Amino acid sequence: VLRRFSVADLAVFQDYRAREDVSRYQGWSAQSDDEALVFLRRMGSVVPFPRGEWMQFGIADRASGVLIGDIGVCVAADGRQAEAGFTLSPAWQGRGLATEALHATLRLLFEHARVGRVDCVVDARNTASLRLVERVGMQRISSADALFRGEPRIEHTYAMRRADRAKR
Protein backbone atom coordinates (compact mmCIF):
# COMPACT_ATOMS: atom_id res chain seq x y z
CA VAL A 1 0.00 0.00 0.00
CA LEU A 2 1.02 3.60 -0.48
CA ARG A 3 1.05 5.64 2.69
CA ARG A 4 2.55 8.65 4.35
CA PHE A 5 5.89 8.37 6.09
CA SER A 6 6.27 8.55 9.87
CA VAL A 7 9.30 9.01 12.11
CA ALA A 8 8.88 5.35 13.07
CA ASP A 9 10.08 4.51 9.53
CA LEU A 10 13.54 5.96 10.15
CA ALA A 11 15.53 2.75 10.71
CA VAL A 12 14.04 0.87 7.76
CA PHE A 13 14.21 3.93 5.49
CA GLN A 14 17.87 4.48 6.33
CA ASP A 15 18.67 0.79 5.95
CA TYR A 16 17.54 0.44 2.34
CA ARG A 17 18.50 3.94 1.22
CA ALA A 18 22.09 3.53 2.50
CA ARG A 19 22.67 0.53 0.22
CA GLU A 20 24.77 1.20 -2.88
CA ASP A 21 22.85 -1.43 -4.83
CA VAL A 22 19.63 0.49 -4.11
CA SER A 23 20.91 4.04 -4.64
CA ARG A 24 23.02 3.33 -7.74
CA TYR A 25 20.47 4.72 -10.22
CA GLN A 26 18.65 7.13 -7.92
CA GLY A 27 18.71 10.92 -7.92
CA TRP A 28 18.90 11.06 -4.13
CA SER A 29 21.86 10.33 -1.87
CA ALA A 30 22.06 8.73 1.56
CA GLN A 31 21.32 11.15 4.42
CA SER A 32 22.24 11.43 8.08
CA ASP A 33 19.56 10.32 10.54
CA ASP A 34 18.80 13.96 11.37
CA GLU A 35 18.35 14.84 7.68
CA ALA A 36 16.22 11.75 7.12
CA LEU A 37 13.97 12.63 10.08
CA VAL A 38 13.38 16.11 8.66
CA PHE A 39 12.55 14.52 5.30
CA LEU A 40 10.20 11.91 6.82
CA ARG A 41 8.36 14.56 8.86
CA ARG A 42 7.99 16.84 5.84
CA MET A 43 6.78 14.05 3.56
CA GLY A 44 4.47 12.79 6.30
CA SER A 45 2.52 16.05 6.21
CA VAL A 46 2.99 17.49 2.71
CA VAL A 47 -0.14 18.20 0.68
CA PRO A 48 -0.15 15.56 -2.07
CA PHE A 49 1.03 16.53 -5.54
CA PRO A 50 2.50 19.99 -5.02
CA ARG A 51 3.22 21.42 -8.45
CA GLY A 52 6.86 21.70 -9.40
CA GLU A 53 8.13 19.79 -6.35
CA TRP A 54 8.99 16.18 -5.64
CA MET A 55 7.09 14.39 -2.92
CA GLN A 56 7.41 10.81 -1.69
CA PHE A 57 4.93 8.21 -0.53
CA GLY A 58 6.03 5.23 1.51
CA ILE A 59 5.38 1.77 0.10
CA ALA A 60 4.31 -0.51 2.94
CA ASP A 61 3.63 -4.20 3.29
CA ARG A 62 -0.16 -4.53 3.35
CA ALA A 63 -0.19 -7.12 6.15
CA SER A 64 2.29 -5.58 8.59
CA GLY A 65 2.41 -1.91 7.60
CA VAL A 66 6.23 -2.10 7.55
CA LEU A 67 7.92 0.31 5.15
CA ILE A 68 9.42 -1.57 2.20
CA GLY A 69 10.25 1.29 -0.17
CA ASP A 70 9.11 4.61 -1.49
CA ILE A 71 7.82 6.22 -4.63
CA GLY A 72 8.41 9.81 -5.61
CA VAL A 73 6.26 11.97 -7.84
CA CYS A 74 6.68 15.44 -9.26
CA VAL A 75 3.74 17.15 -10.94
CA ALA A 76 4.93 19.77 -13.43
CA ALA A 77 4.30 23.42 -12.59
CA ASP A 78 1.60 23.60 -15.28
CA GLY A 79 -0.10 20.44 -13.91
CA ARG A 80 -0.24 18.71 -17.28
CA GLN A 81 2.24 15.92 -16.64
CA ALA A 82 4.20 14.25 -13.87
CA GLU A 83 7.30 12.16 -13.33
CA ALA A 84 7.53 9.19 -11.00
CA GLY A 85 10.44 7.24 -9.56
CA PHE A 86 10.52 4.24 -7.25
CA THR A 87 12.74 2.50 -4.73
CA LEU A 88 12.17 -0.89 -3.12
CA SER A 89 14.20 -2.60 -0.44
CA PRO A 90 16.04 -5.63 -1.90
CA ALA A 91 14.41 -7.89 0.70
CA TRP A 92 11.03 -7.15 -0.93
CA GLN A 93 11.99 -7.20 -4.59
CA GLY A 94 10.81 -9.85 -7.03
CA ARG A 95 7.28 -10.15 -5.58
CA GLY A 96 5.42 -7.72 -7.85
CA LEU A 97 5.15 -5.12 -5.08
CA ALA A 98 6.87 -2.30 -7.00
CA THR A 99 4.58 -3.05 -9.95
CA GLU A 100 1.57 -2.80 -7.66
CA ALA A 101 2.88 0.46 -6.16
CA LEU A 102 3.53 2.01 -9.58
CA HIS A 103 0.02 1.02 -10.75
CA ALA A 104 -1.42 2.69 -7.64
CA THR A 105 0.69 5.80 -8.21
CA LEU A 106 -0.41 6.08 -11.84
CA ARG A 107 -4.03 5.78 -10.72
CA LEU A 108 -3.55 8.54 -8.12
CA LEU A 109 -1.82 10.86 -10.58
CA PHE A 110 -4.46 10.43 -13.28
CA GLU A 111 -7.48 10.54 -10.96
CA HIS A 112 -6.45 13.05 -8.29
CA ALA A 113 -3.66 15.18 -9.75
CA ARG A 114 -5.51 15.10 -13.10
CA VAL A 115 -2.31 14.96 -15.16
CA GLY A 116 -2.46 13.95 -18.80
CA ARG A 117 0.82 12.03 -18.84
CA VAL A 118 3.21 10.35 -16.40
CA ASP A 119 6.88 9.79 -17.25
CA CYS A 120 9.54 7.57 -15.71
CA VAL A 121 13.19 8.19 -16.59
CA VAL A 122 15.24 4.99 -16.30
CA ASP A 123 18.96 4.36 -16.64
CA ALA A 124 19.45 1.94 -19.56
CA ARG A 125 21.54 -0.36 -17.31
CA ASN A 126 18.71 -0.74 -14.80
CA THR A 127 17.07 -3.73 -16.45
CA ALA A 128 14.76 -4.52 -13.53
CA SER A 129 13.24 -1.03 -13.63
CA LEU A 130 12.98 -1.13 -17.41
CA ARG A 131 10.97 -4.36 -17.15
CA LEU A 132 8.81 -2.83 -14.41
CA VAL A 133 7.76 0.27 -16.37
CA GLU A 134 7.04 -1.89 -19.41
CA ARG A 135 5.02 -4.31 -17.26
CA VAL A 136 2.68 -1.49 -16.14
CA GLY A 137 2.14 -0.51 -19.78
CA MET A 138 4.43 2.48 -20.15
CA GLN A 139 5.95 3.04 -23.60
CA ARG A 140 9.48 4.26 -24.34
CA ILE A 141 9.22 7.69 -25.94
CA SER A 142 12.88 8.74 -26.03
CA SER A 143 16.46 7.88 -25.20
CA ALA A 144 19.22 10.36 -24.49
CA ASP A 145 22.82 10.53 -23.40
CA ALA A 146 23.14 11.98 -19.91
CA LEU A 147 25.73 12.70 -17.27
CA PHE A 148 24.81 11.33 -13.84
CA ARG A 149 27.09 11.71 -10.84
CA GLY A 150 29.90 12.56 -13.25
CA GLU A 151 29.43 9.37 -15.26
CA PRO A 152 27.98 9.13 -18.79
CA ARG A 153 24.87 7.03 -19.21
CA ILE A 154 21.86 6.54 -21.43
CA GLU A 155 18.45 7.43 -20.04
CA HIS A 156 15.22 6.04 -21.45
CA THR A 157 12.05 8.03 -20.87
CA TYR A 158 8.87 5.99 -20.63
CA ALA A 159 5.41 7.52 -20.60
CA MET A 160 1.80 6.64 -20.04
CA ARG A 161 -0.98 8.96 -21.12
CA ARG A 162 -4.31 9.23 -19.36
CA ALA A 163 -6.09 7.84 -22.46
CA ASP A 164 -3.77 4.82 -22.52
CA ARG A 165 -4.38 4.15 -18.81
CA ALA A 166 -8.14 4.24 -19.37
CA LYS A 167 -7.78 1.41 -21.92
CA ARG A 168 -6.07 -0.89 -19.40
Residue pairs with C-beta under 8 A, 6 or more apart in sequence:
1 59
1 60
1 62
1 104
2 57
2 58
2 59
2 60
2 71
2 101
2 104
2 105
2 108
3 57
3 58
3 60
3 65
4 43
4 44
4 45
4 57
4 58
5 13
5 39
5 40
5 41
5 43
5 44
5 56
5 57
5 58
5 67
5 70
6 40
6 44
7 37
7 40
7 41
7 44
9 40
9 58
9 67
10 33
10 36
10 37
10 40
12 66
12 67
12 68
12 89
13 36
13 40
13 67
13 70
14 30
14 31
14 33
14 36
15 89
16 22
16 69
16 87
16 88
16 89
16 90
16 91
17 23
17 28
17 30
17 31
17 36
17 87
18 30
19 90
21 90
22 87
22 89
22 90
23 29
23 30
24 126
25 122
25 123
25 125
25 126
25 129
26 85
26 87
27 85
31 39
39 56
43 55
43 56
43 57
46 55
48 55
48 108
48 112
48 113
49 55
49 73
49 75
49 82
49 109
49 112
49 113
50 75
51 75
51 76
51 77
51 78
51 79
52 74
52 75
52 76
52 77
53 74
54 72
54 73
54 74
55 72
55 73
55 74
56 70
56 71
56 72
56 73
57 70
57 71
57 72
57 73
57 105
58 67
58 69
58 70
59 67
59 68
59 69
59 70
59 71
59 86
59 88
59 97
59 98
59 101
60 66
60 67
60 68
61 68
61 92
61 97
68 88
68 89
68 91
68 92
68 97
69 86
69 87
69 88
69 89
69 92
69 97
69 98
69 101
70 86
70 87
71 84
71 85
71 86
71 87
71 101
71 102
71 105
72 84
72 85
72 86
73 82
73 83
73 84
73 105
73 109
73 113
74 82
74 83
74 84
75 81
75 82
75 109
75 113
75 115
76 82
76 83
76 115
79 113
79 114
79 115
80 115
80 116
80 117
81 115
81 116
81 117
81 118
81 119
82 109
82 113
82 115
82 117
82 118
82 119
83 118
83 119
83 120
83 121
84 102
84 105
84 106
84 109
84 118
84 119
84 120
85 120
85 121
86 98
86 101
86 102
86 105
86 129
86 132
88 97
88 98
88 101
93 128
98 132
99 132
99 135
99 136
102 120
102 132
102 133
102 136
103 136
105 118
106 118
106 136
106 160
106 165
107 165
109 115
109 118
110 118
110 162
110 165
115 162
116 161
116 162
117 159
117 160
117 161
117 162
118 138
118 159
118 160
119 141
119 157
119 158
119 159
120 129
120 133
120 138
120 157
120 158
120 159
121 155
121 156
121 157
121 158
122 129
122 130
122 133
122 155
122 156
122 157
122 158
123 129
123 148
123 153
123 154
123 155
124 130
124 143
124 153
124 154
124 155
124 156
125 153
130 156
133 158
134 158
136 160
137 160
137 164
137 165
137 168
138 158
138 159
138 160
139 158
139 159
139 160
139 164
140 156
140 157
140 158
141 157
141 158
141 159
142 156
142 157
143 154
143 155
143 156
143 157
144 154
144 155
144 157
145 152
145 153
145 154
145 155
146 152
146 153
146 154
146 155
147 153
148 155
